[in-house]
Amino acid sequence: MTLAALEAGKHVFCQARMAMNYPEAKEMYDRARQTDRVTMLCPVPFGLSIDATIARLLREGYLGEVRLVRVQGFADAYASPDAPMNWRKDHRLSGLNMLTFGMYVEVVHRWFGWTRSVSAHMDTYVAERTDETGARVRVQIPDQILLNTATAGGVPVQYTLNAAVYHGHDAIEIYGSNATLRYDVNQDVLTGAQAGESSFGPIPIAPENAYDVTNWRVERDFVDAIREGKEYHPNFEDGMRYMQVVQAAYDSAEQGTVVVLD
């Protein structure tokens, strides 16, 4: 549909995730580059409220040298073996997209740049689930994903994602030589502590850096990009890059190797 829309001269806005796999995303990106059309993706809401603050803290050296980033996402959607096969779990509809992995890759790319290498391990606890027609379908999207990655700038990033456990929580932790930041995804709260401080405290958000996620302005950003030529993200390159990482995770787990990206 994207290729047909571009062929017809239309601007394109896609919901996330961008495509079923990396080759599809690359084809969409390549075709978009041959046009002057706006090709925008819906951003993941994780971290939008603190994006500008994270950028400021990195510029100011609050963390010092960034030594480790840990991303965790937990849910109980597939904890029960009787849970049905919804569209997010169905590879026929979601392709290689798994759990919230691509969403968190988008956030990490916003803050620390493109992923350079991927080493992945995956687990599936229930081999078959029932789809909406009542048929039993083999599960090809994992229940758990454990990944060690590194950005092109050399920042190690670990992902722990599991949608078959109870009482977990979603968080991003950034460990530096001078301080640590913790982002509670569910509460949308950023806290931090520098060396010598005994506890974590809230990180203030300056008014000029605030983004009200409840007042969603994605459609306005898309229209402004078309009418006024304003810069926009995520664009098709952003999407292609996170789909490349999703593809690399599958390839790494299947081959038992570290996948190095272009």
DOBADREN-727929 format. One line per field, with one value per residue (C-alpha): residue number from 1; residue in three letters; x, y, z. Coordinates in pm, 1 decimal, always signed. Example, Ala and Ser with C-alpha at 12.3 -4.5 7.8 and 13.67 -1.06 7.14 Angstrom:
residues 2
pos <- 1 2
code <- ALA SER
c1 <- +1230.0 +1367.0
c2 <- -450.0 -106.0
c3 <- +780.0 +714.0
This chain:
residues 262
pos <- 1 2 3 4 5 6 7 8 9 10 11 12 13 14 15 16 17 18 19 20 21 22 23 24 25 26 27 28 29 30 31 32 33 34 35 36 37 38 39 40 41 42 43 44 45 46 47 48 49 50 51 52 53 54 55 56 57 58 59 60 61 62 63 64 65 66 67 68 69 70 71 72 73 74 75 76 77 78 79 80 81 82 83 84 85 86 87 88 89 90 91 92 93 94 95 96 97 98 99 100 101 102 103 104 105 106 107 108 109 110 111 112 113 114 115 116 117 118 119 120 121 122 123 124 125 126 127 128 129 130 131 132 133 134 135 136 137 138 139 140 141 142 143 144 145 146 147 148 149 150 151 152 153 154 155 156 157 158 159 160 161 162 163 164 165 166 167 168 169 170 171 172 173 174 175 176 177 178 179 180 181 182 183 184 185 186 187 188 189 190 191 192 193 194 195 196 197 198 199 200 201 202 203 204 205 206 207 208 209 210 211 212 213 214 215 216 217 218 219 220 221 222 223 224 225 226 227 228 229 230 231 232 233 234 235 236 237 238 239 240 241 242 243 244 245 246 247 248 249 250 251 252 253 254 255 256 257 258 259 260 261 262
code <- MET THR LEU ALA ALA LEU GLU ALA GLY LYS HIS VAL PHE CYS GLN ALA ARG MET ALA MET ASN TYR PRO GLU ALA LYS GLU MET TYR ASP ARG ALA ARG GLN THR ASP ARG VAL THR MET LEU CYS PRO VAL PRO PHE GLY LEU SER ILE ASP ALA THR ILE ALA ARG LEU LEU ARG GLU GLY TYR LEU GLY GLU VAL ARG LEU VAL ARG VAL GLN GLY PHE ALA ASP ALA TYR ALA SER PRO ASP ALA PRO MET ASN TRP ARG LYS ASP HIS ARG LEU SER GLY LEU ASN MET LEU THR PHE GLY MET TYR VAL GLU VAL VAL HIS ARG TRP PHE GLY TRP THR ARG SER VAL SER ALA HIS MET ASP THR TYR VAL ALA GLU ARG THR ASP GLU THR GLY ALA ARG VAL ARG VAL GLN ILE PRO ASP GLN ILE LEU LEU ASN THR ALA THR ALA GLY GLY VAL PRO VAL GLN TYR THR LEU ASN ALA ALA VAL TYR HIS GLY HIS ASP ALA ILE GLU ILE TYR GLY SER ASN ALA THR LEU ARG TYR ASP VAL ASN GLN ASP VAL LEU THR GLY ALA GLN ALA GLY GLU SER SER PHE GLY PRO ILE PRO ILE ALA PRO GLU ASN ALA TYR ASP VAL THR ASN TRP ARG VAL GLU ARG ASP PHE VAL ASP ALA ILE ARG GLU GLY LYS GLU TYR HIS PRO ASN PHE GLU ASP GLY MET ARG TYR MET GLN VAL VAL GLN ALA ALA TYR ASP SER ALA GLU GLN GLY THR VAL VAL VAL LEU ASP
c1 <- +0.0 +288.4 +451.4 +119.0 +55.7 +400.0 +350.3 +28.5 +217.5 +75.3 +235.2 +239.9 +187.3 +230.6 +144.0 +426.1 +577.9 +686.7 +688.5 +686.5 +1065.8 +1379.8 +1360.4 +1010.5 +1124.8 +1428.4 +1207.5 +976.1 +1272.2 +1436.8 +1113.5 +1050.5 +1395.4 +1301.2 +1020.8 +978.8 +685.7 +668.8 +695.1 +638.9 +588.6 +387.5 +637.1 +633.4 +513.4 +782.1 +1018.7 +865.2 +802.7 +1171.5 +1347.5 +1465.5 +1568.3 +1775.7 +1944.4 +2020.3 +2163.7 +2387.5 +2508.7 +2579.7 +2770.8 +2538.2 +2609.5 +2974.6 +3073.6 +2770.8 +2877.5 +2560.1 +2194.8 +1942.0 +1594.1 +1329.6 +971.1 +741.7 +378.0 +147.8 -39.7 +89.8 +154.2 -146.4 -118.6 -484.8 -431.0 -543.9 -325.3 -394.4 -258.3 +56.6 +146.3 +53.8 +353.6 +114.0 +4.8 +303.2 +591.7 +911.1 +789.6 +804.5 +668.0 +784.2 +1136.1 +1111.0 +950.6 +1239.5 +1496.0 +1337.5 +1384.3 +1745.7 +1819.8 +1671.5 +1897.4 +2218.1 +2230.5 +2205.5 +2263.6 +2585.3 +2579.7 +2317.6 +2340.4 +2003.9 +1846.4 +1473.6 +1229.2 +877.9 +688.2 +369.7 +418.9 +63.9 -218.8 -576.0 -643.1 -971.6 -1104.7 -1051.7 -758.5 -441.4 -145.7 +224.0 +372.1 +667.0 +693.9 +884.1 +756.2 +1097.0 +1386.2 +1727.9 +1966.9 +2312.6 +2366.2 +2601.5 +2549.3 +2774.6 +2912.4 +3009.9 +2732.7 +2637.0 +2259.6 +2090.6 +1725.9 +1516.9 +1164.6 +907.4 +528.8 +463.2 +541.4 +353.2 +427.3 +710.9 +757.8 +896.2 +1204.2 +1511.6 +1822.9 +2126.0 +2449.7 +2729.0 +3063.7 +2914.3 +2545.8 +2256.7 +1919.0 +1604.7 +1300.8 +981.5 +796.4 +458.1 +462.6 +646.3 +881.0 +1255.0 +1472.6 +1845.9 +2129.9 +2485.3 +2794.0 +2777.4 +2398.2 +2223.9 +1892.9 +1724.4 +1535.3 +1311.0 +1481.5 +1317.4 +1170.3 +1217.0 +903.6 +1079.3 +1165.2 +819.3 +610.0 +256.7 +203.1 -165.5 -200.9 -86.9 +36.1 +158.6 -100.7 -14.7 +355.9 +271.1 +61.4 +329.0 +592.6 +377.2 +267.0 +574.8 +859.6 +931.7 +1169.3 +990.8 +1069.6 +1040.7 +1085.2 +1133.3 +1505.9 +1431.8 +1186.0 +1419.3 +1691.1 +1479.4 +1345.9 +1706.9 +1770.1 +1456.8 +1572.5 +1921.5 +1778.2 +1596.3 +1901.5 +2128.2 +1900.8 +1857.2 +2226.7 +2373.4 +2603.9 +2663.6 +2518.0 +2707.2 +2499.1 +2599.0
c2 <- +0.0 +238.1 +173.7 +225.5 +549.7 +685.3 +581.4 +786.0 +1088.7 +1075.6 +1158.7 +855.8 +812.8 +458.8 +317.3 +146.0 -103.4 -9.8 -343.0 -721.0 -750.8 -563.3 -627.2 -476.0 -175.1 -126.3 -134.9 +126.9 +346.3 +318.4 +405.9 +701.9 +841.7 +851.6 +1097.7 +1432.8 +1303.7 +1313.3 +956.2 +953.4 +680.3 +704.0 +746.5 +516.3 +716.7 +572.5 +848.3 +1128.5 +1335.3 +1321.3 +1314.0 +1674.0 +1632.7 +1322.5 +1511.7 +1802.3 +1576.1 +1403.6 +1737.5 +1867.4 +1553.4 +1464.7 +1094.0 +1122.4 +833.6 +617.8 +266.5 +58.4 +90.0 -169.8 -197.5 -422.6 -484.0 -733.7 -832.0 -1124.4 -1130.1 -1479.3 -1616.1 -1846.2 -2132.8 -2069.6 -1708.4 -1672.1 -1587.3 -1218.7 -1021.5 -911.9 -1275.3 -1393.0 -1393.5 -1394.5 -1042.9 -904.2 -1062.6 -1055.9 -786.6 -921.2 -788.4 -429.3 -482.5 -258.7 +14.0 +18.3 +6.4 +324.5 +491.4 +376.1 +502.7 +842.1 +872.5 +689.9 +638.3 +338.5 -17.5 -173.5 -534.2 -777.7 -1104.2 -1259.2 -1551.7 -1628.7 -1857.3 -1971.1 -2138.4 -2239.7 -2399.4 -2345.1 -2104.1 -2068.2 -1794.4 -1608.0 -1883.3 -2147.8 -2305.8 -2405.6 -2213.2 -2267.7 -1976.5 -1818.2 -1493.5 -1559.7 -1507.6 -1396.9 -1213.6 -1156.2 -937.6 -788.2 -506.9 -214.6 +116.4 +253.6 +488.3 +194.6 +210.5 -140.5 -189.7 -493.8 -580.8 -817.0 -857.9 -1112.3 -1116.6 -1437.6 -1338.8 -1165.3 -850.4 -719.8 -356.0 -162.7 +53.1 +198.3 +240.3 +438.1 +387.5 +639.5 +708.5 +1001.6 +916.0 +680.1 +758.6 +548.7 +590.7 +424.2 +365.7 +289.6 +594.8 +809.3 +937.3 +1006.3 +993.1 +1011.0 +1002.6 +1125.7 +989.3 +1053.1 +1088.0 +829.4 +805.7 +876.3 +1199.3 +1336.8 +1498.3 +1835.9 +1889.6 +2246.3 +2397.8 +2433.5 +2061.2 +1935.5 +1715.0 +1635.1 +1278.3 +1297.7 +1585.4 +1376.5 +1595.8 +1334.4 +1420.8 +1789.9 +1712.1 +1518.7 +1804.0 +2062.9 +1854.3 +1855.9 +2219.3 +2387.1 +2143.8 +2095.9 +1819.1 +1511.4 +1186.1 +897.0 +892.8 +591.9 +579.1 +557.1 +276.4 +91.2 +104.6 -48.3 -312.2 -394.1 -458.4 -673.7 -878.3 -907.9 -1034.3 -1317.4 -1399.6 -1399.0 -1628.0 -1866.8 -1881.0 -1852.5 -1572.7 -1202.0 -1006.2 -690.1 -430.8 -199.6
c3 <- +0.0 +75.8 -262.3 -439.8 -251.1 -339.0 -700.0 -695.8 -561.8 -211.1 +122.0 +353.1 +726.9 +861.4 +1196.9 +1382.2 +1328.5 +977.3 +795.0 +832.1 +799.0 +699.0 +319.7 +310.5 +515.3 +289.5 -19.7 +130.6 +227.5 -114.4 -294.3 -63.1 -142.4 -510.6 -433.1 -258.4 -51.5 +329.2 +461.2 +835.3 +1094.4 +1412.4 +1697.5 +1996.1 +2298.7 +2526.6 +2630.0 +2424.2 +2736.5 +2834.6 +2494.4 +2510.4 +2875.0 +2798.9 +2515.2 +2750.3 +3021.2 +2768.3 +2631.9 +2981.5 +3083.5 +3370.9 +3324.4 +3235.5 +3010.4 +2928.8 +3022.3 +3003.5 +2903.1 +3024.5 +2875.5 +3025.1 +2926.1 +3096.7 +3051.5 +3124.2 +2791.9 +2707.8 +3055.6 +3028.7 +2778.8 +2698.6 +2591.7 +2228.9 +1934.3 +1879.1 +1583.2 +1766.7 +1826.7 +1477.8 +1240.9 +944.8 +1043.2 +1236.8 +1049.8 +1254.3 +1494.2 +1848.7 +2175.3 +2235.2 +2100.4 +1793.5 +2003.0 +2247.6 +1968.0 +1832.7 +2172.2 +2204.8 +1854.2 +1943.4 +2245.6 +2152.7 +1775.9 +1544.6 +1660.0 +1532.4 +1661.1 +1792.1 +1985.4 +2069.5 +2254.2 +2231.1 +2415.3 +2327.6 +2610.8 +2427.3 +2085.4 +1953.7 +2023.2 +1896.8 +1641.7 +1587.8 +1360.2 +1628.5 +1444.7 +1626.8 +1485.5 +1552.2 +1746.0 +1566.4 +1765.5 +2090.2 +2442.4 +2570.5 +2405.4 +2564.6 +2370.3 +2398.1 +2150.3 +2096.7 +1921.5 +1650.4 +1917.5 +2138.1 +2399.4 +2523.3 +2537.0 +2694.6 +2632.8 +2847.8 +2712.6 +2827.0 +2778.2 +2972.9 +3332.9 +3611.6 +3812.3 +3598.6 +3506.1 +3210.1 +3257.7 +3091.4 +3305.5 +3191.8 +3384.4 +3348.8 +3511.7 +3707.8 +3751.6 +3679.7 +3523.7 +3562.0 +3342.3 +3464.5 +3137.9 +3289.8 +3517.5 +3257.1 +3527.7 +3503.5 +3816.0 +3867.9 +4116.8 +4082.0 +4253.5 +4628.2 +4640.7 +4856.4 +4669.7 +4339.7 +4290.7 +4015.3 +3717.8 +3648.2 +3301.4 +3177.8 +3017.5 +2681.7 +2693.1 +2789.4 +2560.3 +2668.0 +2549.9 +2643.4 +2394.7 +2098.8 +1811.9 +1566.3 +1301.1 +1334.7 +1290.0 +972.7 +833.4 +924.6 +745.8 +430.9 +441.0 +586.8 +521.1 +889.8 +992.5 +1123.8 +1303.5 +1289.3 +914.9 +689.5 +764.5 +1137.9 +1068.1 +834.7 +1100.1 +1375.6 +1136.6 +1052.1 +1421.9 +1454.4 +1155.8 +1304.2 +1633.1 +1455.4 +1245.2 +1550.9 +1752.9 +1460.6 +1370.7 +1721.8 +1609.7 +1661.4 +1368.7 +1272.4 +1085.5 +803.5
